[in-house]
Amino acid sequence: MRLFELKLKDKSQDISKKVFTTSIIASIICSILIVFLICLCIMFRIQIVLLYRSLTGVDETIGDGKEYDAYLSFESSSSCEADERHFAFQTLAPILENSFGYKLCIFERDVVPGGGKNKLALSVLYTFIT
């Protein structure tokens, strides 16, 4: 019969409580900062892309083959037609086109008359897909 004898090793010194607490607090603060930075990037992603474009001079939308970046649609038969029309043409379009560099398609401005409204609108929308 074999006998085994178990011996306890000498206790090695653990890290101090102060070092442990400091490292835990630092890791929690770093984690919170990373989550905060990710939230900021998500909230300001358009501004970040525009800043990148202005700093580098690179615009990845130039070679995408699309004629327009966005289709601006508003109800033209409502009782607030004048207000909506003014907002679309005088406020929103100049800001998006001049300040942010988007190419907007506004039906009343950019679509050539002569066909059915629905057919023309669909043909413009297909330019966004293809």
C-alpha positions as CSV (number, residue, x, y, z in Angstrom):
1,M,0.0,0.0,0.0
2,R,1.3,3.4,-1.0
3,L,1.0,6.4,1.2
4,F,0.9,10.0,0.0
5,E,1.7,12.9,2.1
6,L,0.3,16.3,1.2
7,K,2.3,19.4,2.2
8,L,1.0,22.9,2.2
9,K,3.1,25.4,0.5
10,D,4.2,28.6,2.1
11,K,1.7,31.3,1.5
12,S,2.8,33.7,-1.2
13,Q,2.0,37.4,-0.7
14,D,-1.1,38.6,-2.7
15,I,-1.3,42.0,-4.1
16,S,-2.3,44.7,-1.6
17,K,-5.8,45.8,-1.1
18,K,-4.9,49.3,-2.3
19,V,-3.5,48.1,-5.6
20,F,-6.5,45.8,-6.2
21,T,-9.0,48.5,-5.5
22,T,-7.2,51.0,-7.7
23,S,-7.0,48.6,-10.6
24,I,-10.7,47.7,-10.3
25,I,-11.7,51.4,-10.2
26,A,-9.4,52.2,-13.2
27,S,-10.9,49.3,-15.3
28,I,-14.5,50.5,-14.4
29,I,-13.7,54.1,-15.4
30,C,-12.1,52.9,-18.7
31,S,-15.1,50.8,-19.5
32,I,-17.5,53.7,-18.9
33,L,-15.3,56.0,-21.0
34,I,-15.3,53.4,-23.9
35,V,-19.1,53.1,-23.7
36,F,-19.5,56.9,-23.6
37,L,-17.2,57.3,-26.7
38,I,-19.1,54.7,-28.6
39,C,-22.4,56.5,-27.8
40,L,-20.9,59.8,-29.0
41,C,-19.7,58.2,-32.2
42,I,-23.2,56.8,-32.8
43,M,-24.9,60.1,-32.0
44,F,-22.5,62.2,-34.2
45,R,-21.7,59.7,-37.0
46,I,-22.9,62.1,-39.7
47,Q,-20.8,64.9,-38.4
48,I,-17.8,62.6,-38.0
49,V,-18.1,61.5,-41.7
50,L,-18.5,65.1,-42.8
51,L,-15.4,66.1,-40.8
52,Y,-13.5,63.2,-42.3
53,R,-14.5,64.3,-45.8
54,S,-13.5,67.9,-45.2
55,L,-10.1,67.0,-43.6
56,T,-9.1,64.4,-46.1
57,G,-10.8,65.7,-49.2
58,V,-12.1,62.2,-49.9
59,D,-15.7,61.8,-50.8
60,E,-16.7,58.1,-51.2
61,T,-20.1,59.1,-52.7
62,I,-18.6,60.6,-55.9
63,G,-17.8,57.3,-57.6
64,D,-20.9,55.4,-56.4
65,G,-22.8,56.0,-59.7
66,K,-25.8,57.6,-58.0
67,E,-27.3,60.8,-59.4
68,Y,-28.7,61.9,-56.0
69,D,-28.0,61.3,-52.3
70,A,-31.5,61.9,-51.1
71,Y,-35.1,62.4,-52.3
72,L,-36.8,65.3,-50.6
73,S,-40.6,64.6,-50.5
74,F,-43.3,66.8,-49.1
75,E,-47.1,66.9,-49.4
76,S,-47.9,69.5,-52.0
77,S,-51.7,69.3,-51.8
78,S,-52.1,70.1,-48.1
79,S,-53.5,73.2,-46.5
80,C,-50.0,74.1,-45.3
81,E,-48.6,73.9,-48.8
82,A,-46.9,77.3,-48.7
83,D,-45.1,76.6,-45.4
84,E,-43.9,73.2,-46.5
85,R,-42.9,74.4,-49.9
86,H,-40.9,77.3,-48.3
87,F,-39.3,75.0,-45.8
88,A,-38.3,72.5,-48.5
89,F,-37.0,74.9,-51.1
90,Q,-35.7,77.8,-48.9
91,T,-34.5,76.2,-45.7
92,L,-33.8,72.5,-45.9
93,A,-32.5,72.1,-49.4
94,P,-29.9,74.9,-49.2
95,I,-28.6,73.6,-45.9
96,L,-28.3,70.0,-47.1
97,E,-26.8,70.9,-50.5
98,N,-24.6,73.8,-49.6
99,S,-23.5,73.1,-46.1
100,F,-23.4,69.3,-46.1
101,G,-22.7,68.6,-49.8
102,Y,-25.7,66.3,-50.4
103,K,-27.2,66.1,-53.9
104,L,-31.0,66.3,-53.4
105,C,-33.7,65.3,-55.7
106,I,-36.8,67.5,-55.3
107,F,-39.6,66.3,-57.5
108,E,-40.9,69.8,-58.5
109,R,-37.4,71.1,-59.2
110,D,-35.5,68.1,-60.7
111,V,-38.0,66.0,-62.5
112,V,-38.8,66.9,-66.1
113,P,-42.5,67.4,-66.7
114,G,-44.3,65.4,-69.4
115,G,-45.0,62.0,-67.9
116,G,-47.3,60.6,-65.2
117,K,-46.3,61.8,-61.7
118,N,-46.2,58.3,-60.4
119,K,-44.1,57.0,-63.2
120,L,-41.6,59.9,-62.9
121,A,-41.4,59.4,-59.2
122,L,-40.7,55.7,-59.6
123,S,-38.0,56.4,-62.2
124,V,-36.3,58.8,-59.9
125,L,-36.5,56.3,-57.0
126,Y,-35.0,53.6,-59.2
127,T,-31.9,55.8,-59.7
128,F,-31.3,55.5,-55.9
129,I,-31.5,51.7,-56.0
130,T,-29.3,51.0,-59.0
